[in-house]
Structure formats: C-alpha cells, structure tokens
Amino acid sequence: MKKESASKNFIDVEDRLPILKTIPLSLQHLFAMVGATILVPMLTNLPPSIALFTSGVGTLLYILCTKGKLPSYIGSSFAFIAPMTVAAATYGKGEMLSGVIASGLVYVIVALIIKYVGTKWLDKILPPVVVGSIILVIGLSLAGTAVQWAGLSASTVIPEGVSRSAYIAVALITLAVGVFGTMYFKGFLGVIPILIAMLVGYVLAIIFKVIPQEAINEITSTSLIEIPKFVAPKFNLSAIILMAPVAFVTLAEHIGHVYVVNSVVGRDFTKDPGLHRSILGDGVATMFAGLVGGPPNTTYGENIGVMAITKVYSVWVIGGAAILAIILSFIGPVSAIITHMPQPVMGGVSILLFGIIASSGFRIYVEDKIDFSKKRNLIISSVIVVLGIGGASLSFNLGQSVVEISGVALATIVGIVLNLILPKNSFNEEN
C-alpha cells in the first residue's frame, strides 16, 4: 500500500524540507484549520488564543505519541460544543474543564485496550465499503458548512454593512485561485496553492471591506505580546458524567479520519504506528487542553484535504504548523489577524478541501473494486451516506446527562452493525 518515494511527485511522511520551504507549507496547514479551531471557543465562551495554543501543543503531543509516523493536525472538536456549554453554565468553566480531561482519559483507556487486543477486528468490522462510505460522509457532511461560510446559503449571516455580493465574490475568487493553483502552479508554488488562495482572499476581504470594522479595530489595538488566558480545572463529578460519554461518539469519527489519511497517503497507519497510538495522541492532547483551559481536541479534515491536494505528507510540516500556532498565540496582532480570518475566505478553500475528502471515499470504491450490483454493498453504503449527510441524530438520557449520537458517528456505528448482521450474499445473488 505504501507509495514509492522515488517517483518524487510527493513529499513523504518522514521527509524534511529546508526551513524556507517548511514555513509556508506549515502556514498553509495553520490557515486551513484556524477557522474551525477558533470557532469552538468562540461558541463556548473561551478565548480563541487558548484554542490556538492547545491545538499547537496538542499536535506536538500527538506527533510524539505516534512516533512521528502519522501526519495529522489536532484542533478543537465540534462534537463537545453542546455539553461544554451546558457544563460551563451549570457548574462553572473550571468544572467544565474536568469533563474535558475525563473525555481525554476515555481515549487513553480505549487506546490501551486496543494495544493489548489488537486491530485485526477492524478489518472485519470496517471493510472497504464501510470505510469508503464513512470517508464520503466526512467530506460531504461538511459541505453545508463550506457553502454557508462562502455566503452561498440563505442562512449565511452577512456582517452588518458588508455587501453580500462582495462577500460571495471573495469566496468565489478564493476558490478560483485555489483551483487554478492546484491545476497549474509549478514548482514550490504547486505545493502551496491553498496558502496562496487564502492570502489572496484575505487581501480581497480587506479591499472589499468584508472584514467588520470592529475586527480591524481589535487587530490594530492589540498589544504586541499577549499571554493566552489560561484557566485551571476544578474537579466536578457531574460535569465529568455529562461530558465523558461524548468521547465514545468522537472515537468513531477519529477512526474514520485515520482511514482517510490512510487513503490519502497510501499507508496503513492502523498497523504502523498503530491505531492505539493515534487514539492515545488524541486523548493526551485533549487532557492537556483541559488542564490549561482549552476545548477538547480531534484530528482535522481540513488538514487532510490540504495533504490530498498538495501531496505533502511530511510530519515535519505538520509539526511546524503546531509550533507556529503556539508562537502566534502569544503575538497579539498576528493572533488577532488569524482569529479574524474572513469566513468567505475559509468558505472558498473549504469547498475544495471538503470535496477532496469526499472524493477520497470514491477512490476507495474504485481501488477496492466495490461491486454495487451486490445488494449488501448497496444497502450498507446507502444507509451510511443518508444518515451521515442527512444529519440523523439519536439522544439518550444517562442520569443527569444527555448523550447525543449524530452525523458521522451515528452513520459509522450503523454501518458497522449492518456489515456484521447482513449476510454476505442474498438468496438471489451469486458469490
């Protein structure tokens, strides 16, 4: 499954590049993830700079846990927004952070179980038809977010005083630059088309006055050095009970992301460095975030999309993005500029990035020659896609807390169950 480095048409996981090439490549990853990463703390009343800091440190911890063999960036998890909001409002911000730590601990425990039980069971419960469908869902379930950010949805809230046409123009020009750059840029420019597109989009957002004036005022008035506002956790059993079960839901999404990276890079990371190490890294990163005041972490589809487009899989580049995130979280003006990344810019590149992820699912269908004339494959894929993209959700009352399983997690669980219970062949199909 491993690609041949000799072809020189991609940068492999272990490859190190000169610093002058690594920095822009790392910035590309940083810009790709920043919109979603800072959105979580903004929605849960946490400082965006602390999320930037914990994503950087969390990514370095993840790289350490995976022995530098798995190129994934760690950012804020959307799955915890609802329980974080409830826990903070009911018990307090410090108490909510104890729930974040407990969620990370769940990951660590699961990683230890997988380490000693092994991963052969994964091949049985996650065959290519399930994996391909899950990857397809991961990409397409984010499509609505990309379209909304780009201003192409009726539900998009355009900032007061900003022209809708200008807003949409910024998104579409950003997308156009990303597409053109991916297709036609040569040499080093050919591996940073997303960064170039986002820089062009940011400049256009300033020219077209898409960035709200209050954001510009905050950027210009920020102190040169600003320490992120760290918060210490406070033990609270109720907050732990409320938040810890959500980790079992996000585990399914984490496994899906690992399989996406497998498909993009051309390696089986569930075997080397091992799925348990990836889950451990996610858990350790989340526990660290809870200790200093940040939101739970997870692997990021945006950065997987960047790797798929650029064919730069170097873990050194991912690590560089993490270091930049840490440094920039302390530099007031730069942190403010990143925090106020215009949504239409994010929307423009996300249309391309999220689509690339979905296409990786189709790629698995093709490469593994999934036969959709077989009703079993057709049923499994159909149910996973509809539940995942349709936004299906189930809620369960567990004492004082409510656990919700939705989207990718629910689709993954249902797909696994269908794969286990449906017969290999229906009575009117041949082997």
N, C-alpha and C positions, 0 to 999 in steps of 0.2 A: 504493500500500500504506500510505502514511502516514496516520495518523488526523488528524481535524480538531480542532485545539485549541479552536476556537470553541465546541464543544459544552460545554466546561467540566466534563465528567464525569471528567476525569483530569488529572494533573499531568504535563506533557510533559518530555522529556529535558533541555531547556535551561532549564526554568522554575526560578526561585529563589524560595524562600519566606521569610517572616520567621523570624528566628533562633529565636523561641519555638515555632514550628511545626516547624522543621527538626530541632531537638534530639530531640524524642520520635520523630519519623519515623526519624531516624538510629539511635536506641537500638533501635528495632524491628528494623532490619536487623542491628545488632550482636548482639542477643539471639538472633536466628534462626540466625546462623552459629556462635555461640560454642561450642555443644556439640560439634559435629563438629570444629571447628578445634583445640580444646584436646585432643580425644581422640587425635589423631595423635601429638603429642609425648608424651602420657602412655603410649602404647603403644610408643614408640620411645626412651623414657628421655631426653626433652628437657624443659626447663622449659616449662610451659604459657604463662607470661608472655611468653616469647620468640616463641611462635607468635602470640600476640595482637599483639605489636609488629610482627612481619614481615607479618602479614596486613594491618595498617593501612597500613604504608609500601608494601607491595606493591600494595594497591588504589590508592593515590595515584599510584604509578608507572604502573599500568595505565591510569588515567584520563588521565595525561599522554600516554602512547603512543597512546591512541585519540582524542586531541584533545578530550576531554570530551564525546564523542558516543555512548559505549556504556555504559549503566548496568549494570555487573556488579561484584560484590564478589569479592575474591580471598581464599581461605582455604587451609588445609592440605589436601594431596592424600592420599587413602587409597591410591591405586594404588602409592605408593612405600613403604608400611609394611614389606613383606617385604624388599625389597632394602636399605632403610635399616637394618633390624635386623641383617641378615647382614653388611653392610659395617662397621657400628659394632662388632660383636662380633669380626669377623675382623681388621680393620685399625685401628680406633680411631674415636672420634667426629669428630675433626678431619679425618681421612682420608675419612670418610663424607661430610662436607660438600663435599669436592672433587667427589664424584659428584653432589651436588645442583646445584652450579654448572654442571657439564658438561650435566646434564639441561636446565637453562635455556638453555644455549648451543645445544642442539639446536633448541629452539623458535625462537631468534633466526635460525638458519640457514634453517629452513623458512620463516619469515616473509619473509626476503629473497628466497628462491626464488619464493614466491607473488607478491611485489611485482612481479617482472620477468616472470613467466609469465602472471599474471592469474588471474582466478577464473571465467572462462567455463566451464572444465572442471567446476566444481562443479555447475552447472545440469544437466550431463549425467549425472554420477555420483550426484547427490543430488536426484532428483526428489521431488515431494511424498509419494509413497507410501513412499519410504525415510525421508525426514525425519520424517514423521508417526509412523512406526513407531519410529524411534530416540527421539523425544521421549517416546513412550508408555513405552518401556523405561526411560528415565532416571527417570521418575516411579515406575513400578511396581517397578523393581529396588531402590528404596529403601524399599519398603513394609514389608519384613521388619524393617528397622532401626527404623522408626517403631513398629511393633507391639511389638517387643522392648523398646524404651525405655519404652513405655506399660505394660509389665508384663502384656500380653495374650498373651504367648508362654510356652510351657512352659520355654523355655530362658532366660528372664529371670532374672538373679541378683538377688534381693532382698537389700539390705543386712541384716546381722545385727541383730536387734532391731526391724526395721521390719515392720509388718503388711502382708501382701500386699493385703488389701482396701483399706487406707489408700493404699497405693502406686497401685493401679489407680484409686481414687477421685480422686486428684489429677490423674491423666492424663485421665480422662473429663470431669471438671469443667473442666479447662483447655480441652479440645476443645470442650465445650459453649459456653463463653464465647466462644471463637474463632468458632464457627459462628453463634451468636446475634449477636455483634458485627458480623460480616461482613454479615449479613442486615438487621439492624435499627438499628445505631448510625447516627446522623445527624451532619452537620457534620464537625468535625475528628475527633471520636471514630470516625467512619466510616472514617477512613484509618489508624487505629492499633489495629485490633481485635486483631492478633497481639500487640502490646506489652501491651495490657490483659490479654489472656488469660494471658500469661506472668507478669505481675506478680501476678495473682490466684492462679495456680498456685504461684508461689514462696511467697506468704503461706500458702496452704493446706499446702504441704510443711512449713513451719515448725510450723504449728498441729498437723498430724497426725504430727509427728516423723518425717517421711520422710527428712530430711537427716541423715546419720550424725553422731553426736556429735563424732567426730574432725574432720569438716569444719567444724562450728561452732567447735570449739576453734582450728582453724587460722585461721579468719576473724577471731576475736576477738583472737588473739595476734599477728597480722601487723603489722609496722611500717607507719607511715603512708606512707612513701616507700621503695620497694624498686626498685633498678635490675635490669632483666632480666639474666639470666646469659648474656652474650654469649660465643660460642666462635669462635675463629679457625679457618679451614680449613687443612688440610695436604694438599699435592698427593700423590695416590696413584693411579697408573695403573690398578691392579687394581680399586679402588673405582669409578673412572670407567667402566671397561668393564662393571662389574656394573650400574651404575645408569643410565647414559646411554640404553641402548636402551629403557627403560621410557617415555621421553618420546614415542617413536613410538606407543606404545599410548594414552597420555593425550591425544595430539593429536586422535584420533578423538572422544574424549569432549568435548574443548574445542569442536570444530566443532559437535557436537550441541548443546551449551549455547548457542552463538551462535544457532543456528536456533530454539531455544526462546525466547530473548529476542526474536528477530525476530517470532515468532508472538504473544508477549505484548504487545509494544509496538506492533507494526504497521508496522515499518520493515525494510528490508533492510540490516542492518549489515555484510554481507559486501561491499557496494559502498561504503557510506559509514558509518564511516571506512575500511572495508576489512578483510577477514579477516586480512590480513597484520599490520595494526596490533593486532588483538586477540591474535593469537598472539605478536607481539613483546612486548606488555604482560605476558602471562603468563610469557614467558621471562625478561624483565628482572626481574620480581617474584621469580621462583624463584632467579635468580642472586644477587639481593640477600639473600634468605633464607639461601642457602648461605654468603655472606660473613660473616654475623653469628651464625650458629648455629641458624637456623630450618629447618623442613621445607619441601619443595617446595610450591609453591602451584598453585591451579587455581581456575577460576570455580565459583561455588556455586549449586546447585539450590535450597537453602533460600531464598536471597535473591530468586531468580527467582520462587519461589512467593509471597513477600511482595508483589512488584510486581504479580503477576497478581491477587491478592486486593484490594489497596488501590488499584490503578490510579495509583500514584505512581511515575513512571519517572525522576524527576529525578536527574541525575548529581551534583547538589549534595548531595542527601540521602545518596547512596552515599559521597561524599567526606566528609560529616560523620560517618558511621559509622566511616570509616577513621581520622579524626582522634581520635574518641572512643576507638577501640581503642588507639591509640598512647598517649594520655594515661592511660587506665586501666591500661595495662600497667606504669606506674610507681607507681600508687597501690595500696599493699599490700592494704588491706581490700576495696576495690572490686574489684580484680583477683581476690582470693580468692573473693568472692561470685560473680563471673561464672564463675570456674573451677569452682566447685562448683554450677553450675546443675543442679537436680534432673533426673534422667533422665526421670521421668514427665511433667514439665512439657514437656521437649523432645519427648517422645513424643506428647503430646496435640496440640501445634501441628503436629508433623511429619506426622501422619495427614492433616491438612488441606492442608498445604503440598505434600507429595509427590503427593497426589491431584490437586491443581490442575495440577501439571506434566504428569501423565499425561493429564488432560483436554485440555490444550493440543494433545496429539497427535491426539486425536479431533477437535478443532476443525479441524486441517489436513485431515483426511479429508473433513470436511463442506464446508469452504470451497473446497477444490480439487476437490470432487466426484469423489473417488476411486471408481472403479467396481469393486467387488469381485466382480462377475459375470465379470470378466476374470480368467482363471486366473493370469496373470502377476502382477497386483497381489496376488491372494490368496496366492500362494506367497511372494513377497518379504516381505509383511507377516507372514505366519505364522512363517516361519523366523526373522526378526529378533526377534519377540516371544518365541518359545520359547527361543531361545539366550540372549537378554538377561536374561529373567526367571528362566530355569531355572538360571542360574549356570554356564553352559558355560565350559570353560577348556581352553586348549592351552598346553603348555610346550615350549620349545626350548632345547637346550644350545648355547651360544655360547662355546666355550672354557671358561673358568673360571666363567662366569656362566650362570644360567638365566633366560630371558625368558619371562614368562607373559602370555598374552593372554586376557582373560576378560571376562565381563559385557558392558557397553555397548560396549567397544572391539571385542570379537570379533563381536558382533552387527552393529555398524556395518560392519566390514570384509566380512563375509559378505554383508550386504545390498547393498553396493556391487558386489561381484563378481556376485551374482545379477542385479542390474539391468543390468550390462554384457553378460552372456552369454545371458540369456533373450531369445528373440525377442519382438518387440512383440506379436505375435498368434500363438496356437497354431493348428494347422491347422483346428480345428473352431470357431474364433471369427472373427467379422467385425471390421472396423475400428471 
